[in-house]
Amino acid sequence: MRIKFIVVGKKMPSWVQTGYQEYARRLPRELQLVLIEIPLAHRGKNADISRLLNKEGEMMLAAIKPTDFVVSLDVTGKSWTTADLAKHLSNWQSLGSDVCLLVGGPDGLSTQASARAQQHWSVSKLTFPHPLIRVVIAEALYRAWSVNAGHPYHRE
């Protein structure tokens, strides 16, 4: 199974790339984490935000296959513990299709991208910078996998 981590934004600082890659490479081959970056639409002084969100959403949707299971990462979603994420990960693996995790840009996800999601996950009630969330999600997925695999990485 592949987890397609579809995020708005490119040109991340090196610490983000290093942190993300560290956890992504720890995952086994049968649980591949693939980063798909969507360019952030230019937000000028008088930008039409809804038009820009729609443009970003269209590019996100183009990266999703009809058979993919889609999860939006959104503050309005449901909070999960590590144990919850481990259960969701196990369920996703049993689906037999790829999973797409969607992270919007500074103005969130488009209505269309959010509507495509079968699950809505709130990583935290805190607001994180978008670069940091890449590292947080990669680590959380590795931790959830370690719970399911009986690996000693996660301790309760």
DSSP file (Angstrom, degrees, kcal/mol; ACC not computed):
  #  RESIDUE AA STRUCTURE BP1 BP2  ACC     N-H-->O    O-->H-N    N-H-->O    O-->H-N    TCO  KAPPA ALPHA  PHI   PSI    X-CA   Y-CA   Z-CA
    1    1 A M              0   0    0      0, 0.0    31,-1.7     0, 0.0     2,-0.4   0.000 360.0 360.0 360.0 142.0    0.0    0.0    0.0
    2    2 A R  E     -a   32   0A   0     29,-0.2    97,-2.4    31,-0.0     2,-0.7  -0.905 360.0-151.3-108.4 141.1    1.1    3.5   -0.7
    3    3 A I  E     -ab  33  99A   0     29,-3.2    31,-3.0    -2,-0.4     2,-0.8  -0.958  14.1-153.8-107.0 113.2    0.2    6.5    1.4
    4    4 A K  E     -ab  34 100A   0     95,-3.4    97,-2.8    -2,-0.7     2,-1.1  -0.798   2.3-158.5 -90.6 112.8    0.1    9.5   -0.9
    5    5 A F  E     -ab  35 101A   0     29,-3.2    31,-2.7    -2,-0.8     2,-0.7  -0.785  12.3-168.9 -94.5  96.1    0.8   12.5    1.2
    6    6 A I  E     +ab  36 102A   0     95,-2.4    97,-2.5    -2,-1.1     2,-0.3  -0.793  13.5 171.0 -97.3 112.3   -0.6   15.3   -1.0
    7    7 A V  E     -ab  37 103A   0     29,-2.5    31,-3.3    -2,-0.7     2,-0.6  -0.912  34.4-125.1-126.7 146.5    0.4   18.7    0.4
    8    8 A V  E    S+a   38   0A   0     95,-1.6     2,-0.1    -2,-0.3    32,-0.1  -0.802  74.8  52.8 -88.9 126.0    0.1   22.3   -0.9
    9    9 A G        -     0   0    0     29,-3.6     2,-0.2    -2,-0.6    29,-0.2  -0.164  54.7-156.1 124.6 143.6    3.5   24.0   -0.9
   10   10 A K        +     0   0    0      1,-0.2    -2,-0.0    27,-0.1    28,-0.0  -0.753  61.8  55.8-133.7-179.7    7.0   23.4   -2.3
   11   11 A K        -     0   0    0     -2,-0.2    -1,-0.2     1,-0.1     3,-0.1   0.961  66.7-174.8  56.2  61.5   10.5   24.5   -1.5
   12   12 A M        -     0   0    0      1,-0.1    -1,-0.1    -3,-0.1     5,-0.0  -0.511  31.7 -94.3 -83.2 152.7   10.7   23.4    2.1
   13   13 A P    >>  -     0   0    0      0, 0.0     4,-1.7     0, 0.0     3,-0.9  -0.250  38.9-108.8 -60.4 156.8   13.7   24.1    4.4
   14   14 A S  H 3> S+     0   0    0      1,-0.3     4,-2.8     2,-0.2     5,-0.2   0.830 117.2  60.5 -61.3 -33.0   16.3   21.4    4.6
   15   15 A W  H 3> S+     0   0    0      1,-0.2     4,-2.3     2,-0.2    -1,-0.3   0.842 104.9  50.1 -65.0 -30.9   15.3   20.5    8.2
   16   16 A V  H <> S+     0   0    0     -3,-0.9     4,-2.9     2,-0.2     5,-0.3   0.941 112.2  45.9 -70.1 -47.5   11.8   19.6    6.9
   17   17 A Q  H  X S+     0   0    0     -4,-1.7     4,-2.5     1,-0.2     5,-0.2   0.912 114.9  48.1 -61.0 -43.0   13.1   17.5    4.1
   18   18 A T  H  X S+     0   0    0     -4,-2.8     4,-2.0     2,-0.2    -1,-0.2   0.934 114.6  44.8 -63.9 -47.6   15.5   15.7    6.4
   19   19 A G  H  X S+     0   0    0     -4,-2.3     4,-1.5    -5,-0.2     5,-0.2   0.925 115.4  47.2 -64.1 -45.8   12.9   15.1    9.2
   20   20 A Y  H  X S+     0   0    0     -4,-2.9     4,-2.6     1,-0.2     3,-0.2   0.948 113.6  47.6 -60.1 -50.0   10.3   13.9    6.7
   21   21 A Q  H  X S+     0   0    0     -4,-2.5     4,-2.4    -5,-0.3    -1,-0.2   0.842 104.5  61.7 -63.6 -34.2   12.7   11.6    4.9
   22   22 A E  H  X S+     0   0    0     -4,-2.0     4,-0.7    -5,-0.2    -1,-0.2   0.937 113.6  33.6 -57.6 -48.2   14.0   10.1    8.1
   23   23 A Y  H  X S+     0   0    0     -4,-1.5     4,-0.8    -3,-0.2     3,-0.4   0.864 115.6  56.2 -79.4 -36.1   10.6    8.8    9.1
   24   24 A A  H >< S+     0   0    0     -4,-2.6     3,-0.7     1,-0.2     9,-0.4   0.900 107.1  50.4 -61.5 -39.8    9.4    8.0    5.6
   25   25 A R  H 3< S+     0   0    0     -4,-2.4    -1,-0.2     1,-0.2    -2,-0.2   0.743 101.7  62.9 -72.2 -21.8   12.5    5.7    5.0
   26   26 A R  H 3< S+     0   0    0     -4,-0.7    -1,-0.2    -3,-0.4    -2,-0.2   0.738  83.7  94.9 -73.7 -22.3   11.8    3.8    8.2
   27   27 A L  S << S-     0   0    0     -4,-0.8     6,-0.1    -3,-0.7   115,-0.1  -0.399  85.7-106.1 -69.7 146.6    8.5    2.5    6.9
   28   28 A P    >   -     0   0    0      0, 0.0     3,-2.2     0, 0.0    -1,-0.1  -0.240  29.7-104.7 -70.4 162.7    8.6   -0.9    5.3
   29   29 A R  T 3  S+     0   0    0      1,-0.3     3,-0.5     3,-0.1    -2,-0.1   0.826 120.1  60.1 -56.2 -33.5    8.3   -1.4    1.6
   30   30 A E  T 3  S+     0   0    0      1,-0.3    -1,-0.3   -28,-0.0     2,-0.1   0.498 108.0  46.7 -77.4  -0.3    4.7   -2.6    1.9
   31   31 A L  S <  S+     0   0    0     -3,-2.2     2,-0.4     2,-0.0    -1,-0.3  -0.586  80.6 179.4-137.4  71.9    3.8    0.8    3.5
   32   32 A Q  E     -a    2   0A   0    -31,-1.7   -29,-3.2    -3,-0.5     2,-0.6  -0.613  18.5-150.0 -83.8 129.6    5.4    3.4    1.2
   33   33 A L  E     -a    3   0A   0     -2,-0.4     2,-0.5    -9,-0.4   -29,-0.2  -0.893  16.6-170.6-100.2 118.4    4.9    7.1    2.1
   34   34 A V  E     -a    4   0A   0    -31,-3.0   -29,-3.2    -2,-0.6     2,-0.5  -0.945  12.7-144.8-116.9 122.0    5.0    9.2   -1.1
   35   35 A L  E     -a    5   0A   0     -2,-0.5     2,-0.5   -31,-0.2   -29,-0.2  -0.738  14.6-174.4 -88.0 126.0    5.1   13.0   -1.0
   36   36 A I  E     -a    6   0A   0    -31,-2.7   -29,-2.5    -2,-0.5     2,-0.5  -0.965  11.1-156.6-121.1 112.8    3.2   14.8   -3.7
   37   37 A E  E     -a    7   0A   0     -2,-0.5   -29,-0.2   -31,-0.2   -27,-0.1  -0.774   2.9-159.5 -96.0 129.9    3.7   18.5   -3.6
   38   38 A I  E     -a    8   0A   0    -31,-3.3   -29,-3.6    -2,-0.5    18,-0.1  -0.907  30.6-110.1-103.0 128.9    1.1   20.8   -5.1
   39   39 A P        -     0   0    0      0, 0.0     2,-0.4     0, 0.0    20,-0.1  -0.340  30.5-116.7 -62.3 137.5    2.4   24.3   -5.9
   40   40 A L        -     0   0    0    -32,-0.1     2,-0.1     1,-0.1     3,-0.1  -0.615  31.5-119.4 -72.6 124.8    1.0   27.1   -3.7
   41   41 A A        -     0   0    0     -2,-0.4     2,-0.1    11,-0.2    -1,-0.1  -0.439  38.2 -96.3 -66.3 139.3   -1.1   29.4   -5.9
   42   42 A H        -     0   0    0     -2,-0.1     2,-0.8     1,-0.1    -1,-0.1  -0.355  34.0-155.5 -62.8 127.7    0.3   33.0   -5.7
   43   43 A R        +     0   0    0     -2,-0.1    -1,-0.1     4,-0.1     6,-0.0  -0.831  20.1 178.7-109.5  93.5   -1.5   35.1   -3.2
   44   44 A G    >   -     0   0    0     -2,-0.8     3,-1.4     1,-0.0     0, 0.0  -0.101  48.1 -78.7 -82.3-173.5   -1.0   38.7   -4.2
   45   45 A K  T 3  S+     0   0    0      1,-0.3    -1,-0.0    -2,-0.0    -2,-0.0   0.879 130.3  25.5 -56.8 -45.3   -2.4   41.8   -2.5
   46   46 A N  T 3  S+     0   0    0      2,-0.0    -1,-0.3     3,-0.0    -2,-0.0  -0.204  88.9 163.7-114.3  41.2   -6.0   41.4   -3.9
   47   47 A A    <   -     0   0    0     -3,-1.4     2,-1.2     1,-0.1     3,-0.1  -0.286  43.5-127.0 -65.4 142.3   -6.0   37.7   -4.5
   48   48 A D     >  -     0   0    0      1,-0.2     4,-2.2     2,-0.1     3,-0.4  -0.765  27.5-169.2 -87.3  94.1   -9.3   35.9   -5.0
   49   49 A I  H  > S+     0   0    0     -2,-1.2     4,-2.9     1,-0.3     5,-0.2   0.858  80.5  53.6 -59.3 -40.7   -8.7   33.3   -2.3
   50   50 A S  H  > S+     0   0    0      1,-0.2     4,-2.1     2,-0.2    -1,-0.3   0.887 110.0  48.4 -65.6 -35.9  -11.7   31.1   -3.3
   51   51 A R  H  > S+     0   0    0     -3,-0.4     4,-2.1     2,-0.2    -1,-0.2   0.903 112.8  48.4 -67.6 -40.5  -10.4   30.9   -6.9
   52   52 A L  H  X S+     0   0    0     -4,-2.2     4,-2.5     2,-0.2    -2,-0.2   0.906 110.6  50.7 -66.1 -41.9   -6.9   30.0   -5.6
   53   53 A L  H  X S+     0   0    0     -4,-2.9     4,-2.9     1,-0.2    57,-0.3   0.914 110.0  50.6 -60.2 -43.1   -8.2   27.3   -3.3
   54   54 A N  H  X S+     0   0    0     -4,-2.1     4,-2.5    -5,-0.2    -1,-0.2   0.903 109.5  50.7 -62.0 -40.9  -10.2   25.8   -6.2
   55   55 A K  H  X S+     0   0    0     -4,-2.1     4,-1.8     2,-0.2    -2,-0.2   0.937 113.2  44.7 -62.7 -46.8   -7.1   25.8   -8.3
   56   56 A E  H  X S+     0   0    0     -4,-2.5     4,-2.1     1,-0.2    -2,-0.2   0.909 112.9  52.6 -62.7 -41.7   -5.1   24.0   -5.6
   57   57 A G  H  X S+     0   0    0     -4,-2.9     4,-2.9     1,-0.2    -2,-0.2   0.890 105.9  53.1 -61.8 -41.1   -8.0   21.7   -5.0
   58   58 A E  H  X S+     0   0    0     -4,-2.5     4,-1.8     1,-0.2    -1,-0.2   0.899 109.6  48.6 -61.2 -40.8   -8.2   20.7   -8.7
   59   59 A M  H  X S+     0   0    0     -4,-1.8     4,-0.8     2,-0.2    -1,-0.2   0.875 111.9  49.6 -68.5 -36.1   -4.5   19.8   -8.6
   60   60 A M  H >< S+     0   0    0     -4,-2.1     3,-1.2     1,-0.2     4,-0.3   0.948 110.5  49.4 -64.5 -47.8   -4.9   17.8   -5.5
   61   61 A L  H >< S+     0   0    0     -4,-2.9     3,-1.3     1,-0.3    -2,-0.2   0.830 103.7  60.6 -62.4 -32.1   -7.9   15.9   -7.0
   62   62 A A  H 3< S+     0   0    0     -4,-1.8    -1,-0.3     1,-0.2    -2,-0.2   0.763 101.6  54.2 -66.0 -23.8   -5.9   15.2  -10.1
   63   63 A A  T << S+     0   0    0     -3,-1.2     2,-0.5    -4,-0.8    -1,-0.2   0.504  95.3  85.1 -86.5  -4.5   -3.4   13.3   -8.0
   64   64 A I  S <  S-     0   0    0     -3,-1.3     6,-0.0    -4,-0.3    35,-0.0  -0.849  70.2-143.7-104.1 130.0   -6.1   11.1   -6.5
   65   65 A K    >   -     0   0    0     -2,-0.5     3,-1.5     1,-0.1    -2,-0.1  -0.557  27.4-113.0 -83.7 155.5   -7.2    7.9   -8.3
   66   66 A P  T 3  S+     0   0    0      0, 0.0    -1,-0.1     0, 0.0    -2,-0.0   0.798 117.7  51.2 -58.4 -27.9  -10.9    7.0   -8.1
   67   67 A T  T 3  S+     0   0    0      2,-0.1     2,-0.1     0, 0.0    -3,-0.0   0.549  86.5 110.7 -87.5  -7.6  -10.0    3.9   -6.1
   68   68 A D    <   -     0   0    0     -3,-1.5     2,-0.5    29,-0.1    31,-0.2  -0.368  67.7-130.2 -69.7 145.0   -8.0    5.8   -3.5
   69   69 A F  E     -c   99   0A   0     29,-2.7    31,-3.1    -2,-0.1     2,-0.4  -0.856  29.7-150.2 -92.7 128.6   -9.2    6.2    0.1
   70   70 A V  E     -c  100   0A   0     -2,-0.5    48,-2.6    46,-0.3    49,-1.5  -0.870  19.0-177.2-115.7 133.9   -8.9    9.9    1.0
   71   71 A V  E     -cd 101 119A   0     29,-3.2    31,-2.7    -2,-0.4     2,-0.4  -0.993  14.6-150.6-125.7 123.1   -8.3   11.4    4.4
   72   72 A S  E     -cd 102 120A   0     47,-2.5    49,-3.3    -2,-0.4     2,-0.8  -0.762   9.3-141.2 -92.2 140.8   -8.3   15.2    4.8
   73   73 A L  E     + d   0 121A   0     29,-2.7    31,-0.5    -2,-0.4     2,-0.3  -0.898  44.1 148.7 -99.6 111.3   -6.2   16.7    7.6
   74   74 A D  E >   -     0   0A   0     47,-2.3     3,-2.2    -2,-0.8    -2,-0.0  -0.998  59.1-123.3-150.0 142.1   -8.3   19.5    8.9
   75   75 A V  E 3  S+     0   0A   0     -2,-0.3    47,-0.1     1,-0.3    -1,-0.1   0.753 113.5  57.7 -59.7 -24.2   -8.9   21.3   12.2
   76   76 A T  E 3  S+     0   0A   0     45,-0.1    -1,-0.3     2,-0.1    46,-0.1   0.472  92.0  95.6 -86.1  -1.0  -12.6   20.4   11.9
   77   77 A G  E <  S-     0   0A   0     -3,-2.2     2,-0.4    44,-0.2    44,-0.3  -0.020  87.8 -78.2 -77.4-172.7  -11.8   16.7   11.7
   78   78 A K  E     - d   0 121A   0     42,-2.8    44,-2.0     1,-0.0     2,-0.2  -0.719  41.9-122.1 -92.4 137.3  -11.7   14.1   14.5
   79   79 A S  E     - d   0 122A   0     -2,-0.4     2,-0.4    42,-0.2    44,-0.1  -0.552  28.8-162.4 -76.6 141.3   -8.8   13.9   16.8
   80   80 A W        -     0   0    0     42,-0.6     2,-0.1    -2,-0.2    41,-0.0  -0.959  11.3-140.6-125.0 143.4   -7.0   10.6   17.0
   81   81 A T     >  -     0   0    0     -2,-0.4     4,-2.6     1,-0.1     5,-0.2  -0.387  40.9 -98.2 -82.6 174.2   -4.6    9.1   19.6
   82   82 A T  H  > S+     0   0    0      1,-0.2     4,-2.5     2,-0.2     5,-0.1   0.905 128.6  51.9 -60.6 -40.5   -1.7    7.0   18.4
   83   83 A A  H  > S+     0   0    0      2,-0.2     4,-2.0     1,-0.2    -1,-0.2   0.891 109.1  50.3 -63.4 -39.1   -3.7    3.9   19.1
   84   84 A D  H  > S+     0   0    0      2,-0.2     4,-2.7     1,-0.2    -2,-0.2   0.937 110.6  48.7 -62.7 -46.6   -6.5    5.3   17.0
   85   85 A L  H  X S+     0   0    0     -4,-2.6     4,-3.1     1,-0.2    -2,-0.2   0.897 108.4  54.3 -61.8 -39.7   -4.1    6.1   14.1
   86   86 A A  H  X S+     0   0    0     -4,-2.5     4,-2.2     2,-0.2    -1,-0.2   0.909 110.1  47.1 -60.2 -41.7   -2.7    2.6   14.4
   87   87 A K  H  X S+     0   0    0     -4,-2.0     4,-2.4     2,-0.2    -2,-0.2   0.921 113.1  48.1 -65.7 -43.4   -6.2    1.1   14.0
   88   88 A H  H  X S+     0   0    0     -4,-2.7     4,-3.1     2,-0.2    -2,-0.2   0.919 110.9  51.7 -62.0 -42.7   -7.0    3.4   11.1
   89   89 A L  H  X S+     0   0    0     -4,-3.1     4,-2.3     1,-0.2    -1,-0.2   0.916 109.8  49.0 -60.3 -43.4   -3.7    2.4    9.5
   90   90 A S  H  X S+     0   0    0     -4,-2.2     4,-1.4     2,-0.2    -1,-0.2   0.913 112.7  48.2 -61.6 -43.3   -4.5   -1.3    9.9
   91   91 A N  H  X S+     0   0    0     -4,-2.4     4,-0.7     1,-0.2     3,-0.2   0.915 110.4  51.4 -63.4 -43.3   -7.9   -0.6    8.3
   92   92 A W  H >X>S+     0   0    0     -4,-3.1     3,-1.1     1,-0.2     4,-0.5   0.905 107.1  53.5 -61.0 -40.8   -6.4    1.3    5.4
   93   93 A Q  H ><5S+     0   0    0     -4,-2.3     3,-0.6     1,-0.3    -1,-0.2   0.829 105.5  54.3 -64.2 -31.0   -4.0   -1.5    4.8
   94   94 A S  H 3<5S+     0   0    0     -4,-1.4    -1,-0.3    -3,-0.2    -2,-0.2   0.615  91.2  76.3 -78.5 -11.1   -6.9   -4.0    4.5
   95   95 A L  H <<5S-     0   0    0     -3,-1.1    -1,-0.2    -4,-0.7    -2,-0.2   0.808  92.2-136.7 -69.6 -29.5   -8.7   -1.9    1.9
   96   96 A G  T <<5S+     0   0    0     -3,-0.6     2,-0.3    -4,-0.5    -3,-0.1   0.684  70.7  90.0  79.7  16.8   -6.4   -3.0   -0.9
   97   97 A S  S   <S-     0   0    0     -5,-0.5    -1,-0.3   -95,-0.0    -2,-0.2  -0.879  83.3 -88.4-135.6 169.7   -6.0    0.5   -2.3
   98   98 A D        -     0   0    0     -2,-0.3   -29,-2.7   -97,-0.1     2,-0.4  -0.410  35.9-137.2 -75.4 157.3   -3.8    3.5   -1.8
   99   99 A V  E     -bc   3  69A   0    -97,-2.4   -95,-3.4   -31,-0.2     2,-0.5  -0.947  10.4-154.8-116.2 137.4   -4.6    6.1    0.8
  100  100 A C  E     -bc   4  70A   0    -31,-3.1   -29,-3.2    -2,-0.4     2,-0.6  -0.959   1.6-161.6-114.2 126.9   -4.3    9.8    0.2
  101  101 A L  E     -bc   5  71A   0    -97,-2.8   -95,-2.4    -2,-0.5     2,-0.5  -0.941  15.4-153.5-105.1 122.8   -3.7   12.3    3.1
  102  102 A L  E     +bc   6  72A   0    -31,-2.7   -29,-2.7    -2,-0.6     2,-0.5  -0.847  16.6 178.6-105.6 128.2   -4.6   15.8    2.0
  103  103 A V  E     -b    7   0A   0    -97,-2.5   -95,-1.6    -2,-0.5   -29,-0.1  -0.986  17.5-150.4-125.3 120.0   -3.0   18.9    3.6
  104  104 A G        -     0   0    0    -31,-0.5     5,-0.2    -2,-0.5   -96,-0.2  -0.094  19.3-102.1 -78.0-178.8   -4.1   22.3    2.2
  105  105 A G  B >   -E  108   0B   0      3,-1.2     3,-2.0   -98,-0.1    -1,-0.2   0.087  62.7 -57.4 -87.4-157.2   -2.2   25.5    2.1
  106  106 A P  T 3  S+     0   0    0      0, 0.0     3,-0.1     0, 0.0    -2,-0.0   0.706 138.8  46.4 -63.2 -19.8   -2.4   28.6    4.3
  107  107 A D  T 3  S-     0   0    0      1,-0.4     2,-0.1   -58,-0.1   -54,-0.0   0.243 113.2-120.5-106.2  12.4   -6.1   29.0    3.6
  108  108 A G  B <   -E  105   0B   0     -3,-2.0    -3,-1.2     2,-0.0    -1,-0.4  -0.455  48.8 -30.1  90.4-160.0   -7.0   25.3    4.1
  109  109 A L        -     0   0    0     -5,-0.2   -55,-0.1    -2,-0.1   -56,-0.1  -0.661  62.3-107.1 -96.7 151.5   -8.5   22.8    1.6
  110  110 A S     >  -     0   0    0    -57,-0.3     4,-2.4    -2,-0.3     5,-0.2  -0.372  30.8-113.6 -69.0 157.6  -10.9   23.5   -1.2
  111  111 A T  H  > S+     0   0    0      1,-0.2     4,-2.3     2,-0.2     5,-0.1   0.888 117.5  52.5 -58.5 -40.5  -14.5   22.5   -0.7
  112  112 A Q  H  > S+     0   0    0      2,-0.2     4,-1.3     1,-0.2    -1,-0.2   0.908 110.0  46.6 -65.1 -43.2  -14.1   19.9   -3.5
  113  113 A A  H  > S+     0   0    0      1,-0.2     4,-0.7     2,-0.2     3,-0.3   0.917 114.0  48.1 -66.8 -42.2  -11.0   18.3   -2.0
  114  114 A S  H >< S+     0   0    0     -4,-2.4     3,-0.9     1,-0.2    -2,-0.2   0.890 109.2  53.7 -64.2 -38.8  -12.6   18.2    1.5
  115  115 A A  H 3< S+     0   0    0     -4,-2.3    -1,-0.2     1,-0.2    -2,-0.2   0.777 101.8  59.8 -67.6 -26.4  -15.7   16.6    0.0
  116  116 A R  H 3< S+     0   0    0     -4,-1.3   -46,-0.3    -3,-0.3    -1,-0.2   0.708  86.3 100.3 -73.5 -20.0  -13.7   13.9   -1.7
  117  117 A A    <<  -     0   0    0     -3,-0.9   -46,-0.2    -4,-0.7     3,-0.1  -0.439  55.0-164.5 -74.2 137.5  -12.4   12.7    1.7
  118  118 A Q  S    S+     0   0    0    -48,-2.6     2,-0.3    -2,-0.2   -47,-0.2   0.662  82.2  31.4 -88.0 -21.0  -13.9    9.7    3.4
  119  119 A Q  E     -d   71   0A   0    -49,-1.5   -47,-2.5     2,-0.0     2,-0.5  -0.973  67.3-152.8-135.3 151.5  -12.3   10.6    6.7
  120  120 A H  E     -d   72   0A   0     -2,-0.3   -42,-2.8   -49,-0.2     2,-0.5  -0.984  16.3-168.7-128.0 119.6  -11.4   13.9    8.3
  121  121 A W  E     -d   78   0A   0    -49,-3.3   -47,-2.3    -2,-0.5     2,-0.7  -0.921  13.2-157.8-116.5 127.2   -8.6   14.0   10.7
  122  122 A S  E     -d   79   0A   0    -44,-2.0   -42,-0.6    -2,-0.5   -47,-0.1  -0.919   2.9-166.4-101.1 114.3   -7.6   16.8   13.1
  123  123 A V  S    S-     0   0    0     -2,-0.7     2,-0.3     1,-0.3    -1,-0.2   0.847  70.1 -22.3 -68.8 -33.8   -4.0   16.3   14.0
  124  124 A S        -     0   0    0      2,-0.2    -1,-0.3    -3,-0.1     4,-0.1  -0.976  51.1-118.2-167.1 159.4   -4.3   18.9   16.8
  125  125 A K  S    S+     0   0    0     -2,-0.3     2,-0.1    -3,-0.1    -1,-0.1   0.616  95.3  89.0 -79.2 -13.1   -6.4   21.8   18.0
  126  126 A L  S    S-     0   0    0      1,-0.0     2,-0.6    -3,-0.0    -2,-0.2  -0.469  85.5-120.1 -76.1 155.4   -3.1   23.8   17.7
  127  127 A T        -     0   0    0     -2,-0.1    -2,-0.1   -52,-0.0    -1,-0.0  -0.887  31.6-164.9 -96.9 125.3   -2.2   25.4   14.4
  128  128 A F        -     0   0    0     -2,-0.6     2,-0.2    -4,-0.1    -4,-0.0  -0.797  27.5-104.3-106.8 150.0    1.0   24.1   13.0
  129  129 A P     >  -     0   0    0      0, 0.0     4,-1.6     0, 0.0     3,-0.5  -0.508  36.4-118.6 -66.6 143.1    3.2   25.6   10.2
  130  130 A H  H  > S+     0   0    0      1,-0.2     4,-0.9     2,-0.2    -2,-0.0   0.837 111.2  55.7 -58.3 -36.1    2.7   23.6    7.1
  131  131 A P  H >> S+     0   0    0      0, 0.0     4,-0.8     0, 0.0     3,-0.8   0.931 107.1  50.5 -61.3 -41.4    6.3   22.6    6.8
  132  132 A L  H >> S+     0   0    0     -3,-0.5     4,-2.3     1,-0.2     3,-0.5   0.852  99.4  64.1 -65.0 -34.9    6.3   21.1   10.4
  133  133 A I  H 3X S+     0   0    0     -4,-1.6     4,-2.6     1,-0.2     5,-0.3   0.800  94.5  61.8 -63.3 -27.1    3.1   19.0    9.7
  134  134 A R  H <X S+     0   0    0     -4,-0.9     4,-2.0    -3,-0.8    -1,-0.2   0.930 108.9  40.9 -61.5 -44.6    5.0   17.0    7.1
  135  135 A V  H <X S+     0   0    0     -4,-0.8     4,-2.5    -3,-0.5     5,-0.2   0.915 114.4  52.6 -70.0 -43.4    7.5   15.8    9.8
  136  136 A V  H  X S+     0   0    0     -4,-2.3     4,-2.6     1,-0.2    -2,-0.2   0.919 112.2  44.7 -59.1 -46.3    4.7   15.3   12.4
  137  137 A I  H  X S+     0   0    0     -4,-2.6     4,-2.6     2,-0.2     5,-0.2   0.910 111.9  51.4 -68.4 -42.4    2.6   13.1   10.0
  138  138 A A  H  X S+     0   0    0     -4,-2.0     4,-2.0    -5,-0.3    -1,-0.2   0.927 114.2  44.5 -60.5 -43.2    5.6   11.1    8.8
  139  139 A E  H  X S+     0   0    0     -4,-2.5     4,-2.9     2,-0.2    -2,-0.2   0.918 112.1  52.1 -66.2 -42.8    6.6   10.4   12.4
  140  140 A A  H  X S+     0   0    0     -4,-2.6     4,-2.6    -5,-0.2    -2,-0.2   0.890 110.3  48.7 -61.6 -40.0    3.0    9.6   13.5
  141  141 A L  H  X S+     0   0    0     -4,-2.6     4,-2.6     2,-0.2    -1,-0.2   0.909 112.1  48.3 -66.8 -41.4    2.6    7.1   10.6
  142  142 A Y  H  X S+     0   0    0     -4,-2.0     4,-2.5    -5,-0.2    -2,-0.2   0.927 112.6  48.9 -62.7 -43.4    5.9    5.4   11.6
  143  143 A R  H  X S+     0   0    0     -4,-2.9     4,-1.9     2,-0.2    -2,-0.2   0.922 111.5  49.0 -62.3 -44.4    4.8    5.3   15.2
  144  144 A A  H  X S+     0   0    0     -4,-2.6     4,-2.2     1,-0.2    -1,-0.2   0.911 111.1  50.0 -62.8 -42.3    1.4    3.8   14.3
  145  145 A W  H  X S+     0   0    0     -4,-2.6     4,-2.5     1,-0.2     6,-0.2   0.921 108.3  53.4 -60.3 -42.4    3.1    1.2   12.1
  146  146 A S  H  X>S+     0   0    0     -4,-2.5     5,-2.1     1,-0.2     4,-0.7   0.861 107.1  51.7 -63.6 -34.9    5.4    0.4   15.0
  147  147 A V  H ><5S+     0   0    0     -4,-1.9     3,-0.9     1,-0.2    -1,-0.2   0.954 113.2  44.2 -62.2 -49.7    2.4   -0.2   17.3
  148  148 A N  H 3<5S+     0   0    0     -4,-2.2    -2,-0.2     1,-0.2    -1,-0.2   0.829 115.3  48.3 -65.3 -32.5    0.9   -2.5   14.7
  149  149 A A  H 3<5S-     0   0    0     -4,-2.5    -1,-0.2    -5,-0.2    -2,-0.2   0.521 110.1-119.2 -86.7  -5.5    4.2   -4.3   14.1
  150  150 A G  T <<5 +     0   0    0     -3,-0.9    -3,-0.2    -4,-0.7    -4,-0.1   0.722  58.5 158.2  73.1  19.6    4.9   -4.8   17.8
  151  151 A H    > < -     0   0    0     -5,-2.1     3,-0.7    -6,-0.2    -1,-0.2  -0.527  48.9-126.1 -76.3 143.9    8.1   -2.8   17.3
  152  152 A P  T 3  S+     0   0    0      0, 0.0    -1,-0.1     0, 0.0    -5,-0.1   0.392  85.4  99.5 -76.7   6.0    9.4   -1.2   20.5
  153  153 A Y  T 3  S+     0   0    0    -11,-0.1     2,-0.4    -7,-0.1   -10,-0.1   0.912  77.7  56.8 -58.1 -44.5    9.6    2.4   19.1
  154  154 A H    <   -     0   0    0     -3,-0.7     2,-0.4   -11,-0.2    -1,-0.0  -0.748  68.3-175.6 -94.8 133.3    6.3    3.4   20.8
  155  155 A R              0   0    0     -2,-0.4    -8,-0.0     1,-0.1    -2,-0.0  -0.968 360.0 360.0-125.5 143.5    5.9    3.0   24.5
  156  156 A E              0   0    0     -2,-0.4    -1,-0.1     0, 0.0    -2,-0.0   0.385 360.0 360.0-115.7 360.0    2.8    3.7   26.6
